[in-house]
Amino acid sequence: MNKLLITIFIVITLGSCKKDEPAPLEKTPSEANLDPESPLDPGEPEDLNPDVQVLSIDPNVTGWVESNTPIAFNSVAIGRKNAVTGIVNSISLSKSGWTHPSVLHFRNPWMGYKYWAAVTPYPYSDNQYENPHIFCANDGVSWIEPAGILNPIESCPETPGSYHSDVNLIRENNKLYCYWRTTASSERSLWVKSSLDGVHWSEKQFICKWPASGVDVIAPSMVPYNNQYYCYGVSTGELIPGSYFTNFSVRKMASSDLVSGFIPDKENGYNIVQVTNRPWGDQDPWHIEVKKINNIWLMLVTTTNHNSYGGGGRLFFGYSMDGSTFTFIAKPLFAKGGSTYKSSFHPMIDYKNKCIKIELWRAMMSDGWVVFRENFVIKAEMLKPSA
């Protein structure tokens, strides 16, 4: 097979925001004995020289080791008040009943932990429980609720038929921001809460709303860049299908801050994202996550069968130089596919081994909605300019 090499230049910038932190969680025996080369630990980047350039990317995935052990997120999913009993519905969850992971990995622990995640319960596919929960970890696998938190951080909408979904977690200005999408009968909306410690969360803030028909912002994904904030999302209602979709395309909107200024309207800057190829064939994009390392934009797409709203989902990985035009690796990440859902990833540059290491949190519709943690590698040609 001929390899398609996409020329990409990256300048790697370093930085960490650190404040007085509580003592980190005492390591579990499994965490303390992690092998940096094991499937459970991608290791830290070998060389973070800011002048390293990636000259080309090999559009093939290597190093994939499939996990068969679902991650446990031990918490209680809270729904709405039962109309008959008057008691608020609740279900204790562990390894199943979870979806929409959005994970951050910090090189230096933030509030004592290297990993923070937002995830939504979805037991028995009952959307009254689909409310944002926050977890932390030091290995990306053994997750706990941060001490003192009250999950979910946002309650179920009181109106029957309304529900939350599609959480997205970012850190900016040493704060965590948790976004989510809310669905009601006649409209959709986007909301956010922020936290200085991951435990205490602000009142929710309104971002934007749009009619239930027409454009949409499915699986919103926020990316800070160059004093702007970009929100990517999957959109419906296209009058003229593009080259890579039939019903669902990927769009992005921009704002000068993290709360106001986002307008999900085609006439006001909700721009369609272009894709150079269509490796998913007659499927459509369904849920996404977008991240940026220096000047590389990376996108993880979960597909859906036509008119299936998530059914038959597969994961595809793409990359871009400008955040507007993406090229995708030809094969899905998970060979078995068929029931993957909105997943999350974290990229790291490894100059010594000439590759980009990717941590993946793969969500599956099967087995009662579960999440797995895995790694893979994308080889790259890199240049380290002489001093």
MIVEXKOL-884335 format. One line per field, with one value per residue (C-alpha): residue number from 1; x, y, z. Coordinates in Angstrom, 2 decimals, padded with zeros to 5 digits. Layout:
N
pos <- c(NUM/...)
px <- c(X/...)
py <- c(Y/...)
pz <- c(Z/...)
This chain:
387
pos <- c(1/2/3/4/5/6/7/8/9/10/11/12/13/14/15/16/17/18/19/20/21/22/23/24/25/26/27/28/29/30/31/32/33/34/35/36/37/38/39/40/41/42/43/44/45/46/47/48/49/50/51/52/53/54/55/56/57/58/59/60/61/62/63/64/65/66/67/68/69/70/71/72/73/74/75/76/77/78/79/80/81/82/83/84/85/86/87/88/89/90/91/92/93/94/95/96/97/98/99/100/101/102/103/104/105/106/107/108/109/110/111/112/113/114/115/116/117/118/119/120/121/122/123/124/125/126/127/128/129/130/131/132/133/134/135/136/137/138/139/140/141/142/143/144/145/146/147/148/149/150/151/152/153/154/155/156/157/158/159/160/161/162/163/164/165/166/167/168/169/170/171/172/173/174/175/176/177/178/179/180/181/182/183/184/185/186/187/188/189/190/191/192/193/194/195/196/197/198/199/200/201/202/203/204/205/206/207/208/209/210/211/212/213/214/215/216/217/218/219/220/221/222/223/224/225/226/227/228/229/230/231/232/233/234/235/236/237/238/239/240/241/242/243/244/245/246/247/248/249/250/251/252/253/254/255/256/257/258/259/260/261/262/263/264/265/266/267/268/269/270/271/272/273/274/275/276/277/278/279/280/281/282/283/284/285/286/287/288/289/290/291/292/293/294/295/296/297/298/299/300/301/302/303/304/305/306/307/308/309/310/311/312/313/314/315/316/317/318/319/320/321/322/323/324/325/326/327/328/329/330/331/332/333/334/335/336/337/338/339/340/341/342/343/344/345/346/347/348/349/350/351/352/353/354/355/356/357/358/359/360/361/362/363/364/365/366/367/368/369/370/371/372/373/374/375/376/377/378/379/380/381/382/383/384/385/386/387)
px <- c(000.00/001.40/001.71/000.17/002.46/000.91/003.42/002.94/005.15/004.82/006.38/005.96/005.36/005.58/003.85/002.10/-000.13/000.52/-000.68/-000.58/-001.91/-003.20/-001.26/-001.85/-003.81/-001.67/-000.76/-002.45/-000.14/-001.13/-000.34/002.97/004.15/003.11/005.64/006.17/006.00/002.92/-000.46/-001.76/000.86/002.02/004.88/005.88/007.24/010.93/011.93/009.93/012.36/010.21/012.02/011.13/009.32/007.18/007.91/005.44/002.98/002.62/-001.15/-001.09/-001.75/000.65/000.98/-002.72/-003.42/-007.12/-008.45/-011.21/-011.62/-014.19/-013.23/-015.10/-016.60/-018.12/-020.90/-024.66/-026.62/-029.44/-032.55/-035.75/-038.46/-040.71/-044.22/-045.83/-043.66/-042.33/-038.84/-035.90/-034.73/-031.15/-028.91/-025.49/-023.04/-019.55/-018.22/-021.28/-023.82/-021.30/-020.63/-019.37/-015.96/-013.94/-010.49/-007.59/-004.06/-001.69/002.07/002.16/-000.70/-003.52/-005.07/-003.11/-004.15/-002.74/-006.07/-009.47/-012.57/-016.16/-018.50/-022.26/-024.23/-026.54/-027.83/-030.37/-030.10/-032.28/-031.49/-032.84/-029.50/-027.35/-025.95/-022.28/-020.10/-016.47/-013.72/-009.96/-007.10/-003.34/-003.14/-006.08/-007.62/-008.40/-010.91/-012.40/-014.71/-012.63/-013.15/-016.04/-017.67/-021.42/-022.04/-023.69/-022.54/-025.76/-029.13/-031.52/-033.90/-037.26/-039.28/-039.95/-038.34/-035.58/-032.07/-028.36/-025.62/-022.20/-019.92/-016.63/-013.91/-011.09/-008.65/-008.00/-006.50/-006.01/-009.74/-011.69/-014.63/-017.28/-019.60/-022.68/-025.56/-029.20/-032.09/-035.66/-038.76/-038.34/-034.70/-031.17/-028.71/-025.12/-024.09/-020.93/-019.78/-016.27/-014.21/-010.95/-010.43/-012.50/-014.79/-016.74/-018.52/-020.01/-023.60/-024.24/-023.77/-025.69/-023.60/-026.08/-029.25/-030.75/-034.00/-034.51/-034.48/-031.75/-028.18/-027.00/-024.00/-023.82/-020.80/-019.41/-015.61/-013.84/-010.33/-008.48/-006.08/-004.47/-006.73/-009.79/-011.98/-013.29/-016.29/-016.55/-019.78/-021.71/-024.48/-027.65/-029.85/-027.45/-029.26/-026.38/-024.42/-020.67/-017.99/-017.74/-021.29/-024.90/-026.88/-024.28/-021.31/-018.75/-018.90/-017.02/-017.80/-015.46/-015.63/-013.26/-014.19/-015.35/-018.94/-020.39/-020.13/-020.81/-023.51/-024.59/-025.97/-024.70/-025.12/-023.14/-019.93/-020.85/-018.45/-018.41/-015.21/-013.79/-012.50/-010.18/-011.35/-014.30/-012.87/-016.19/-017.92/-021.70/-021.67/-021.81/-019.87/-021.86/-019.78/-016.36/-013.53/-010.97/-007.64/-004.69/-001.00/000.91/-000.16/-001.52/-005.27/-006.40/-009.94/-011.51/-014.74/-017.35/-019.50/-023.10/-025.00/-027.25/-030.36/-029.29/-028.34/-025.22/-025.81/-022.88/-020.39/-016.67/-013.74/-011.61/-008.63/-007.81/-005.31/-005.08/-002.68/-005.30/-008.20/-010.51/-009.47/-008.80/-007.39/-008.34/-006.48/-008.09/-008.88/-010.96/-008.98/-010.89/-011.08/-014.18/-016.14/-019.89/-020.85/-018.25/-019.56/-018.30/-014.73/-011.82/-008.07/-004.86/-001.87/001.84/004.87/007.79/010.84/013.20/010.92/009.65/005.98/002.82/001.54/-002.21/-004.11/-007.66/-010.77/-013.04/-016.76/-018.96/-022.72/-022.39/-022.40/-024.62/-022.52/-018.87/-015.54/-012.10/-008.62/-006.08/-003.05/-001.86/001.03/001.29/004.80/006.16/009.25/010.66/013.44/015.29/017.07/020.58/021.13)
py <- c(000.00/003.40/005.75/009.17/011.65/014.88/017.64/019.26/021.69/021.91/024.19/022.63/025.04/024.10/025.45/024.43/026.23/025.16/026.51/025.31/021.78/019.25/016.08/013.73/010.55/007.79/005.51/002.19/-000.84/-001.16/002.50/002.45/-000.49/000.83/000.09/003.20/000.94/-001.02/-000.58/001.19/003.92/005.77/007.35/010.98/012.47/011.67/015.07/018.27/020.60/023.54/023.71/020.15/020.08/017.25/017.04/014.34/011.89/008.23/007.70/004.34/003.36/001.11/-000.14/-000.72/-003.10/-003.72/-003.51/-005.86/-004.31/-001.52/001.47/001.83/005.23/004.63/007.13/007.53/008.64/011.01/011.43/013.38/012.97/009.97/011.23/008.35/007.93/011.48/010.06/011.19/008.35/007.17/004.27/003.28/002.75/001.29/-000.30/000.14/002.84/005.52/007.41/010.72/010.76/013.98/013.53/015.87/014.67/017.13/016.60/018.18/017.24/019.75/019.74/016.57/014.58/014.15/013.18/014.87/013.72/014.65/011.79/011.23/008.30/006.56/003.42/001.50/004.35/006.46/010.10/011.46/010.33/011.92/014.64/015.76/013.95/014.83/012.32/012.42/009.88/009.55/006.81/007.42/004.12/004.15/006.99/008.46/011.34/014.25/014.56/016.86/016.97/016.62/014.67/015.33/018.93/019.80/018.20/016.66/019.17/019.11/018.98/015.39/014.75/017.32/016.05/016.89/015.19/015.50/016.91/018.60/019.43/021.93/023.83/027.51/030.16/027.46/026.74/023.72/024.41/021.75/022.25/020.26/020.28/020.39/019.10/020.34/019.84/022.93/023.97/022.92/024.89/024.92/025.59/025.73/025.62/026.47/025.42/026.52/023.17/020.57/020.18/023.40/024.46/027.80/028.43/027.37/029.98/030.11/029.91/029.81/028.16/027.17/025.65/021.90/021.74/023.07/023.51/021.75/021.55/017.83/016.81/020.35/020.47/023.65/024.56/027.68/029.14/032.51/034.55/032.93/030.02/027.58/025.35/022.36/020.39/018.05/019.81/018.63/020.30/020.56/021.50/020.43/017.44/017.88/015.48/013.62/013.48/012.83/014.17/015.28/017.58/019.08/022.82/025.28/028.68/031.18/033.61/035.94/034.38/031.06/032.05/034.68/035.20/031.68/031.76/028.42/029.94/029.32/032.96/034.23/032.28/028.70/027.45/023.98/022.01/020.44/016.87/015.72/012.10/009.98/006.80/006.02/005.41/005.84/006.63/010.15/011.92/011.68/012.68/014.33/015.58/018.12/018.97/021.11/020.63/023.66/024.13/020.62/020.13/016.58/015.23/012.00/011.21/008.62/007.75/006.63/004.59/006.70/007.81/005.60/008.30/006.56/002.99/001.17/003.67/003.48/005.68/007.63/009.87/013.00/015.85/019.38/022.29/025.03/023.61/023.94/021.14/017.66/014.44/011.16/007.89/005.44/002.67/002.92/002.80/-000.09/-002.91/-004.56/-001.31/-001.36/000.11/002.73/006.05/009.51/008.92/011.04/011.24/012.94/013.44/013.68/014.33/011.91/013.18/010.38/007.72/009.89/009.48/011.00/008.95/008.93/007.95/006.89/006.49/004.43/004.46/001.58/001.22/-002.51/-004.18/-001.51/001.52/001.11/002.95/001.39/002.96/002.19/003.67/003.86/005.48/007.49/007.51/010.83/012.27/014.93/017.49/018.95/022.06/022.59/025.31)
pz <- c(000.00/-000.93/001.99/001.76/003.45/004.59/005.15/008.50/010.36/014.11/016.64/020.03/022.82/026.43/029.41/032.53/034.96/038.48/041.80/045.37/045.14/047.64/048.12/045.17/045.53/046.94/044.09/043.79/043.39/039.74/039.05/040.90/038.80/035.41/032.70/030.51/027.46/028.55/026.83/029.95/029.98/026.87/028.82/028.72/025.48/025.08/023.78/024.07/022.31/021.15/017.81/016.76/013.43/012.11/008.42/007.43/008.94/008.02/007.70/009.43/013.03/014.93/018.49/019.03/021.91/022.47/026.00/027.11/030.57/030.84/032.98/036.27/037.00/040.42/040.99/041.29/038.24/039.20/037.05/037.54/040.15/039.56/038.77/040.68/043.76/044.05/044.61/042.48/040.24/040.83/039.78/041.18/038.32/037.97/034.76/032.56/031.83/030.73/027.50/026.00/027.74/027.47/029.01/029.82/030.60/032.29/032.28/035.76/038.11/038.44/041.91/042.63/039.54/036.03/034.48/034.64/032.80/032.15/031.27/031.17/032.58/030.12/031.87/029.79/027.23/029.53/028.81/032.11/033.61/030.87/033.13/033.43/035.98/036.82/037.69/038.24/038.11/038.06/035.43/033.09/034.17/037.91/038.14/041.31/042.09/043.47/047.20/048.06/044.61/044.18/040.96/038.63/038.44/036.58/037.33/034.84/033.20/034.94/031.71/030.58/027.22/027.78/028.49/028.54/026.49/024.85/027.55/026.66/029.20/028.67/030.88/030.22/032.51/035.17/035.27/034.13/031.85/031.32/028.34/027.49/025.02/026.14/024.04/024.44/022.31/020.13/020.57/021.43/023.56/024.78/028.40/030.51/034.13/035.39/038.38/040.00/041.74/039.87/042.89/043.28/040.09/039.11/038.17/034.60/031.89/028.64/025.46/022.57/021.30/017.96/016.62/016.85/013.04/010.78/011.97/015.13/017.46/018.22/020.35/020.85/021.07/022.22/021.08/022.32/019.74/019.08/021.38/019.83/020.88/018.28/018.84/016.51/016.26/013.98/012.09/010.39/007.80/004.88/001.66/-000.59/000.75/000.74/-000.37/002.93/004.32/003.36/006.31/008.87/008.38/010.76/011.37/013.54/015.02/016.69/019.59/021.41/024.76/026.16/026.83/024.49/020.77/019.44/016.74/015.22/012.04/008.52/007.54/010.54/010.56/011.47/008.81/007.33/007.88/004.73/004.51/001.72/001.76/002.92/004.48/006.20/002.84/003.00/006.71/008.17/010.94/014.17/017.23/017.29/019.46/018.25/019.91/018.90/019.69/018.50/014.88/014.32/014.61/015.31/015.05/016.27/014.45/015.38/012.39/012.05/009.51/007.31/009.27/012.18/014.75/016.05/014.92/013.31/014.68/013.82/014.89/012.40/013.11/011.10/011.03/009.66/009.32/009.52/011.52/008.51/006.13/007.51/006.04/007.68/008.06/005.67/008.14/011.32/014.55/016.05/013.52/014.99/015.04/014.66/018.04/018.92/020.17/021.17/022.40/023.66/023.07/024.20/021.81/022.72/020.50/020.90/019.00/020.07/018.64/015.74/016.46/017.92/020.84/021.30/024.43/023.58/025.71/023.44/024.20/023.08/022.84/023.51/026.94/028.45/027.38/028.40/028.02/027.37/027.64/024.90/023.07/019.52/017.63/014.43/012.99/011.76/010.15/012.44/012.33/015.29/014.04/015.28/017.85)
